[in-house]
Structures are given as structure tokens and as C-alpha cells.
């Protein structure tokens, strides 16, 4: 049986609404225009986002969002600093880079923002748009 991405999102939305595990606004990047900024861009966690909203968005990105989050797991090059903000920033950027580098792919219910400042540090390299 073949499912489209939209079908999977709809099913996950229904599941989460029934289960009540998270706010439905965090299940997928919300609607928006397809604005592309010139130069390199990164998607990072918003400093104004609540810890609960960041955790819900991170869970979605690393789960239903199908982003490889191995680099922020213990022993990974981006595990330290072991903070929710740092882990969410790396995962949000990975999702953003894999999904078209548009503002739609960098929102996560308002928990993320675009930046032109490279957030890479040490051995932790954030992929950049070109």
C-alpha cells in the first residue's frame, strides 16, 4: 500500500488529535509563501519558543518528519551542548535543507526562524542552502 506524504500527515494529525499528545499546530510546517532568501540560510530554533513547543516540534521532526537526528544523539558530533534549543536547531535545519529551503519548511508552529549566521560549531556542521 502506497501513502503520499499528505496522507501520512493527515493520519498523524488525526492520531495526535485523538490521542491529544501535542498541539496540532506542531504536526507539520504551517502554510506560508514560498519565499526564498538570497545567499546561505539556516533554520534554527526561535529563542522565544517555549520548551514544550520546542520538544513537540523536535519529536515531530525526528519522527514523522523523517529527519535523520543521529548527529544530536549521545556520541554524535552535535550532541553537545546537550540542550533542547541546540538539538532542535540542528534538527530543524536538517529538515529545512531536505525540504526545499523555503520558509514553509522552517516554521514548526512558530518555534523556528531563518538566519544568515552559520550556527555550525566545532565538529557540528550545519548544512547550508546555496
MODELLER restraints for C-alpha pairs under 7 A, 6 or more apart:
rsr = mdl.restraints
at = mdl.atoms
rsr.add(forms.Gaussian(group=physical.xy_distance, feature=features.Distance(at['CA:13:A'], at['CA:24:A']), mean=6.55, stdev=0.5))
rsr.add(forms.Gaussian(group=physical.xy_distance, feature=features.Distance(at['CA:13:A'], at['CA:27:A']), mean=6.55, stdev=0.5))
rsr.add(forms.Gaussian(group=physical.xy_distance, feature=features.Distance(at['CA:16:A'], at['CA:22:A']), mean=6.37, stdev=0.5))
rsr.add(forms.Gaussian(group=physical.xy_distance, feature=features.Distance(at['CA:17:A'], at['CA:24:A']), mean=6.67, stdev=0.5))
rsr.add(forms.Gaussian(group=physical.xy_distance, feature=features.Distance(at['CA:22:A'], at['CA:56:A']), mean=6.58, stdev=0.5))
rsr.add(forms.Gaussian(group=physical.xy_distance, feature=features.Distance(at['CA:25:A'], at['CA:109:A']), mean=5.39, stdev=0.5))
rsr.add(forms.Gaussian(group=physical.xy_distance, feature=features.Distance(at['CA:26:A'], at['CA:56:A']), mean=6.83, stdev=0.5))
rsr.add(forms.Gaussian(group=physical.xy_distance, feature=features.Distance(at['CA:26:A'], at['CA:57:A']), mean=5.76, stdev=0.5))
rsr.add(forms.Gaussian(group=physical.xy_distance, feature=features.Distance(at['CA:26:A'], at['CA:108:A']), mean=5.55, stdev=0.5))
rsr.add(forms.Gaussian(group=physical.xy_distance, feature=features.Distance(at['CA:26:A'], at['CA:109:A']), mean=4.81, stdev=0.5))
rsr.add(forms.Gaussian(group=physical.xy_distance, feature=features.Distance(at['CA:27:A'], at['CA:60:A']), mean=6.39, stdev=0.5))
rsr.add(forms.Gaussian(group=physical.xy_distance, feature=features.Distance(at['CA:28:A'], at['CA:108:A']), mean=6.32, stdev=0.5))
rsr.add(forms.Gaussian(group=physical.xy_distance, feature=features.Distance(at['CA:29:A'], at['CA:104:A']), mean=5.84, stdev=0.5))
rsr.add(forms.Gaussian(group=physical.xy_distance, feature=features.Distance(at['CA:29:A'], at['CA:105:A']), mean=5.73, stdev=0.5))
rsr.add(forms.Gaussian(group=physical.xy_distance, feature=features.Distance(at['CA:29:A'], at['CA:106:A']), mean=6.84, stdev=0.5))
rsr.add(forms.Gaussian(group=physical.xy_distance, feature=features.Distance(at['CA:29:A'], at['CA:107:A']), mean=5.58, stdev=0.5))
rsr.add(forms.Gaussian(group=physical.xy_distance, feature=features.Distance(at['CA:29:A'], at['CA:108:A']), mean=4.92, stdev=0.5))
rsr.add(forms.Gaussian(group=physical.xy_distance, feature=features.Distance(at['CA:29:A'], at['CA:109:A']), mean=6.60, stdev=0.5))
rsr.add(forms.Gaussian(group=physical.xy_distance, feature=features.Distance(at['CA:30:A'], at['CA:104:A']), mean=6.41, stdev=0.5))
rsr.add(forms.Gaussian(group=physical.xy_distance, feature=features.Distance(at['CA:30:A'], at['CA:107:A']), mean=6.80, stdev=0.5))
rsr.add(forms.Gaussian(group=physical.xy_distance, feature=features.Distance(at['CA:30:A'], at['CA:108:A']), mean=6.95, stdev=0.5))
rsr.add(forms.Gaussian(group=physical.xy_distance, feature=features.Distance(at['CA:30:A'], at['CA:109:A']), mean=6.55, stdev=0.5))
rsr.add(forms.Gaussian(group=physical.xy_distance, feature=features.Distance(at['CA:31:A'], at['CA:104:A']), mean=6.27, stdev=0.5))
rsr.add(forms.Gaussian(group=physical.xy_distance, feature=features.Distance(at['CA:32:A'], at['CA:104:A']), mean=5.40, stdev=0.5))
rsr.add(forms.Gaussian(group=physical.xy_distance, feature=features.Distance(at['CA:33:A'], at['CA:104:A']), mean=6.69, stdev=0.5))
rsr.add(forms.Gaussian(group=physical.xy_distance, feature=features.Distance(at['CA:34:A'], at['CA:102:A']), mean=5.49, stdev=0.5))
rsr.add(forms.Gaussian(group=physical.xy_distance, feature=features.Distance(at['CA:34:A'], at['CA:103:A']), mean=6.17, stdev=0.5))
rsr.add(forms.Gaussian(group=physical.xy_distance, feature=features.Distance(at['CA:34:A'], at['CA:104:A']), mean=6.41, stdev=0.5))
rsr.add(forms.Gaussian(group=physical.xy_distance, feature=features.Distance(at['CA:35:A'], at['CA:102:A']), mean=5.94, stdev=0.5))
rsr.add(forms.Gaussian(group=physical.xy_distance, feature=features.Distance(at['CA:35:A'], at['CA:103:A']), mean=6.02, stdev=0.5))
rsr.add(forms.Gaussian(group=physical.xy_distance, feature=features.Distance(at['CA:36:A'], at['CA:102:A']), mean=5.56, stdev=0.5))
rsr.add(forms.Gaussian(group=physical.xy_distance, feature=features.Distance(at['CA:39:A'], at['CA:130:A']), mean=6.18, stdev=0.5))
rsr.add(forms.Gaussian(group=physical.xy_distance, feature=features.Distance(at['CA:40:A'], at['CA:116:A']), mean=6.18, stdev=0.5))
rsr.add(forms.Gaussian(group=physical.xy_distance, feature=features.Distance(at['CA:40:A'], at['CA:128:A']), mean=5.78, stdev=0.5))
rsr.add(forms.Gaussian(group=physical.xy_distance, feature=features.Distance(at['CA:40:A'], at['CA:129:A']), mean=4.91, stdev=0.5))
rsr.add(forms.Gaussian(group=physical.xy_distance, feature=features.Distance(at['CA:40:A'], at['CA:130:A']), mean=5.29, stdev=0.5))
rsr.add(forms.Gaussian(group=physical.xy_distance, feature=features.Distance(at['CA:41:A'], at['CA:114:A']), mean=6.54, stdev=0.5))
rsr.add(forms.Gaussian(group=physical.xy_distance, feature=features.Distance(at['CA:41:A'], at['CA:115:A']), mean=5.70, stdev=0.5))
rsr.add(forms.Gaussian(group=physical.xy_distance, feature=features.Distance(at['CA:41:A'], at['CA:116:A']), mean=4.84, stdev=0.5))
rsr.add(forms.Gaussian(group=physical.xy_distance, feature=features.Distance(at['CA:41:A'], at['CA:128:A']), mean=6.01, stdev=0.5))
rsr.add(forms.Gaussian(group=physical.xy_distance, feature=features.Distance(at['CA:41:A'], at['CA:129:A']), mean=5.58, stdev=0.5))
rsr.add(forms.Gaussian(group=physical.xy_distance, feature=features.Distance(at['CA:42:A'], at['CA:93:A']), mean=5.80, stdev=0.5))
rsr.add(forms.Gaussian(group=physical.xy_distance, feature=features.Distance(at['CA:42:A'], at['CA:114:A']), mean=5.65, stdev=0.5))
rsr.add(forms.Gaussian(group=physical.xy_distance, feature=features.Distance(at['CA:42:A'], at['CA:115:A']), mean=5.33, stdev=0.5))
rsr.add(forms.Gaussian(group=physical.xy_distance, feature=features.Distance(at['CA:42:A'], at['CA:116:A']), mean=6.30, stdev=0.5))
rsr.add(forms.Gaussian(group=physical.xy_distance, feature=features.Distance(at['CA:42:A'], at['CA:118:A']), mean=6.82, stdev=0.5))
rsr.add(forms.Gaussian(group=physical.xy_distance, feature=features.Distance(at['CA:42:A'], at['CA:128:A']), mean=6.04, stdev=0.5))
rsr.add(forms.Gaussian(group=physical.xy_distance, feature=features.Distance(at['CA:43:A'], at['CA:89:A']), mean=6.84, stdev=0.5))
rsr.add(forms.Gaussian(group=physical.xy_distance, feature=features.Distance(at['CA:43:A'], at['CA:92:A']), mean=5.92, stdev=0.5))
rsr.add(forms.Gaussian(group=physical.xy_distance, feature=features.Distance(at['CA:43:A'], at['CA:93:A']), mean=4.44, stdev=0.5))
rsr.add(forms.Gaussian(group=physical.xy_distance, feature=features.Distance(at['CA:43:A'], at['CA:96:A']), mean=6.35, stdev=0.5))
rsr.add(forms.Gaussian(group=physical.xy_distance, feature=features.Distance(at['CA:43:A'], at['CA:106:A']), mean=5.81, stdev=0.5))
rsr.add(forms.Gaussian(group=physical.xy_distance, feature=features.Distance(at['CA:43:A'], at['CA:112:A']), mean=6.56, stdev=0.5))
rsr.add(forms.Gaussian(group=physical.xy_distance, feature=features.Distance(at['CA:43:A'], at['CA:113:A']), mean=5.64, stdev=0.5))
rsr.add(forms.Gaussian(group=physical.xy_distance, feature=features.Distance(at['CA:43:A'], at['CA:114:A']), mean=4.55, stdev=0.5))
rsr.add(forms.Gaussian(group=physical.xy_distance, feature=features.Distance(at['CA:43:A'], at['CA:115:A']), mean=6.29, stdev=0.5))
rsr.add(forms.Gaussian(group=physical.xy_distance, feature=features.Distance(at['CA:44:A'], at['CA:89:A']), mean=4.08, stdev=0.5))
rsr.add(forms.Gaussian(group=physical.xy_distance, feature=features.Distance(at['CA:44:A'], at['CA:90:A']), mean=6.86, stdev=0.5))
rsr.add(forms.Gaussian(group=physical.xy_distance, feature=features.Distance(at['CA:44:A'], at['CA:92:A']), mean=6.00, stdev=0.5))
rsr.add(forms.Gaussian(group=physical.xy_distance, feature=features.Distance(at['CA:44:A'], at['CA:93:A']), mean=5.98, stdev=0.5))
rsr.add(forms.Gaussian(group=physical.xy_distance, feature=features.Distance(at['CA:44:A'], at['CA:112:A']), mean=5.45, stdev=0.5))
rsr.add(forms.Gaussian(group=physical.xy_distance, feature=features.Distance(at['CA:44:A'], at['CA:113:A']), mean=5.56, stdev=0.5))
rsr.add(forms.Gaussian(group=physical.xy_distance, feature=features.Distance(at['CA:44:A'], at['CA:114:A']), mean=6.32, stdev=0.5))
rsr.add(forms.Gaussian(group=physical.xy_distance, feature=features.Distance(at['CA:45:A'], at['CA:85:A']), mean=6.11, stdev=0.5))
rsr.add(forms.Gaussian(group=physical.xy_distance, feature=features.Distance(at['CA:45:A'], at['CA:88:A']), mean=5.94, stdev=0.5))
rsr.add(forms.Gaussian(group=physical.xy_distance, feature=features.Distance(at['CA:45:A'], at['CA:89:A']), mean=4.63, stdev=0.5))
rsr.add(forms.Gaussian(group=physical.xy_distance, feature=features.Distance(at['CA:45:A'], at['CA:111:A']), mean=5.83, stdev=0.5))
rsr.add(forms.Gaussian(group=physical.xy_distance, feature=features.Distance(at['CA:45:A'], at['CA:112:A']), mean=4.29, stdev=0.5))
rsr.add(forms.Gaussian(group=physical.xy_distance, feature=features.Distance(at['CA:45:A'], at['CA:113:A']), mean=6.22, stdev=0.5))
rsr.add(forms.Gaussian(group=physical.xy_distance, feature=features.Distance(at['CA:46:A'], at['CA:111:A']), mean=5.26, stdev=0.5))
rsr.add(forms.Gaussian(group=physical.xy_distance, feature=features.Distance(at['CA:46:A'], at['CA:112:A']), mean=4.65, stdev=0.5))
rsr.add(forms.Gaussian(group=physical.xy_distance, feature=features.Distance(at['CA:46:A'], at['CA:113:A']), mean=5.59, stdev=0.5))
rsr.add(forms.Gaussian(group=physical.xy_distance, feature=features.Distance(at['CA:49:A'], at['CA:111:A']), mean=5.03, stdev=0.5))
rsr.add(forms.Gaussian(group=physical.xy_distance, feature=features.Distance(at['CA:53:A'], at['CA:111:A']), mean=6.79, stdev=0.5))
rsr.add(forms.Gaussian(group=physical.xy_distance, feature=features.Distance(at['CA:54:A'], at['CA:88:A']), mean=6.72, stdev=0.5))
rsr.add(forms.Gaussian(group=physical.xy_distance, feature=features.Distance(at['CA:54:A'], at['CA:111:A']), mean=6.15, stdev=0.5))
rsr.add(forms.Gaussian(group=physical.xy_distance, feature=features.Distance(at['CA:57:A'], at['CA:108:A']), mean=5.98, stdev=0.5))
rsr.add(forms.Gaussian(group=physical.xy_distance, feature=features.Distance(at['CA:58:A'], at['CA:88:A']), mean=5.44, stdev=0.5))
rsr.add(forms.Gaussian(group=physical.xy_distance, feature=features.Distance(at['CA:58:A'], at['CA:91:A']), mean=6.91, stdev=0.5))
rsr.add(forms.Gaussian(group=physical.xy_distance, feature=features.Distance(at['CA:61:A'], at['CA:67:A']), mean=5.80, stdev=0.5))
rsr.add(forms.Gaussian(group=physical.xy_distance, feature=features.Distance(at['CA:61:A'], at['CA:91:A']), mean=6.65, stdev=0.5))
rsr.add(forms.Gaussian(group=physical.xy_distance, feature=features.Distance(at['CA:61:A'], at['CA:92:A']), mean=6.94, stdev=0.5))
rsr.add(forms.Gaussian(group=physical.xy_distance, feature=features.Distance(at['CA:61:A'], at['CA:95:A']), mean=6.92, stdev=0.5))
rsr.add(forms.Gaussian(group=physical.xy_distance, feature=features.Distance(at['CA:62:A'], at['CA:68:A']), mean=6.51, stdev=0.5))
rsr.add(forms.Gaussian(group=physical.xy_distance, feature=features.Distance(at['CA:62:A'], at['CA:69:A']), mean=5.81, stdev=0.5))
rsr.add(forms.Gaussian(group=physical.xy_distance, feature=features.Distance(at['CA:67:A'], at['CA:94:A']), mean=6.72, stdev=0.5))
rsr.add(forms.Gaussian(group=physical.xy_distance, feature=features.Distance(at['CA:67:A'], at['CA:95:A']), mean=5.80, stdev=0.5))
rsr.add(forms.Gaussian(group=physical.xy_distance, feature=features.Distance(at['CA:69:A'], at['CA:91:A']), mean=6.25, stdev=0.5))
rsr.add(forms.Gaussian(group=physical.xy_distance, feature=features.Distance(at['CA:70:A'], at['CA:76:A']), mean=6.51, stdev=0.5))
rsr.add(forms.Gaussian(group=physical.xy_distance, feature=features.Distance(at['CA:71:A'], at['CA:77:A']), mean=5.62, stdev=0.5))
rsr.add(forms.Gaussian(group=physical.xy_distance, feature=features.Distance(at['CA:71:A'], at['CA:78:A']), mean=5.33, stdev=0.5))
rsr.add(forms.Gaussian(group=physical.xy_distance, feature=features.Distance(at['CA:71:A'], at['CA:79:A']), mean=6.54, stdev=0.5))
rsr.add(forms.Gaussian(group=physical.xy_distance, feature=features.Distance(at['CA:72:A'], at['CA:78:A']), mean=4.82, stdev=0.5))
rsr.add(forms.Gaussian(group=physical.xy_distance, feature=features.Distance(at['CA:72:A'], at['CA:79:A']), mean=4.19, stdev=0.5))
rsr.add(forms.Gaussian(group=physical.xy_distance, feature=features.Distance(at['CA:72:A'], at['CA:87:A']), mean=5.88, stdev=0.5))
rsr.add(forms.Gaussian(group=physical.xy_distance, feature=features.Distance(at['CA:73:A'], at['CA:79:A']), mean=5.52, stdev=0.5))
rsr.add(forms.Gaussian(group=physical.xy_distance, feature=features.Distance(at['CA:77:A'], at['CA:123:A']), mean=5.67, stdev=0.5))
rsr.add(forms.Gaussian(group=physical.xy_distance, feature=features.Distance(at['CA:77:A'], at['CA:124:A']), mean=5.21, stdev=0.5))
rsr.add(forms.Gaussian(group=physical.xy_distance, feature=features.Distance(at['CA:78:A'], at['CA:124:A']), mean=4.86, stdev=0.5))
rsr.add(forms.Gaussian(group=physical.xy_distance, feature=features.Distance(at['CA:90:A'], at['CA:126:A']), mean=6.77, stdev=0.5))
rsr.add(forms.Gaussian(group=physical.xy_distance, feature=features.Distance(at['CA:92:A'], at['CA:106:A']), mean=6.89, stdev=0.5))
rsr.add(forms.Gaussian(group=physical.xy_distance, feature=features.Distance(at['CA:94:A'], at['CA:127:A']), mean=6.95, stdev=0.5))
rsr.add(forms.Gaussian(group=physical.xy_distance, feature=features.Distance(at['CA:96:A'], at['CA:105:A']), mean=5.01, stdev=0.5))
rsr.add(forms.Gaussian(group=physical.xy_distance, feature=features.Distance(at['CA:96:A'], at['CA:106:A']), mean=5.67, stdev=0.5))
rsr.add(forms.Gaussian(group=physical.xy_distance, feature=features.Distance(at['CA:97:A'], at['CA:127:A']), mean=6.97, stdev=0.5))
rsr.add(forms.Gaussian(group=physical.xy_distance, feature=features.Distance(at['CA:97:A'], at['CA:128:A']), mean=7.00, stdev=0.5))
rsr.add(forms.Gaussian(group=physical.xy_distance, feature=features.Distance(at['CA:97:A'], at['CA:129:A']), mean=6.52, stdev=0.5))
rsr.add(forms.Gaussian(group=physical.xy_distance, feature=features.Distance(at['CA:99:A'], at['CA:105:A']), mean=6.15, stdev=0.5))
rsr.add(forms.Gaussian(group=physical.xy_distance, feature=features.Distance(at['CA:101:A'], at['CA:129:A']), mean=6.65, stdev=0.5))
rsr.add(forms.Gaussian(group=physical.xy_distance, feature=features.Distance(at['CA:106:A'], at['CA:112:A']), mean=5.93, stdev=0.5))
rsr.add(forms.Gaussian(group=physical.xy_distance, feature=features.Distance(at['CA:106:A'], at['CA:113:A']), mean=6.32, stdev=0.5))
rsr.add(forms.Gaussian(group=physical.xy_distance, feature=features.Distance(at['CA:106:A'], at['CA:114:A']), mean=6.89, stdev=0.5))
rsr.add(forms.Gaussian(group=physical.xy_distance, feature=features.Distance(at['CA:107:A'], at['CA:113:A']), mean=6.43, stdev=0.5))
rsr.add(forms.Gaussian(group=physical.xy_distance, feature=features.Distance(at['CA:119:A'], at['CA:126:A']), mean=6.65, stdev=0.5))
rsr.add(forms.Gaussian(group=physical.xy_distance, feature=features.Distance(at['CA:120:A'], at['CA:126:A']), mean=5.18, stdev=0.5))
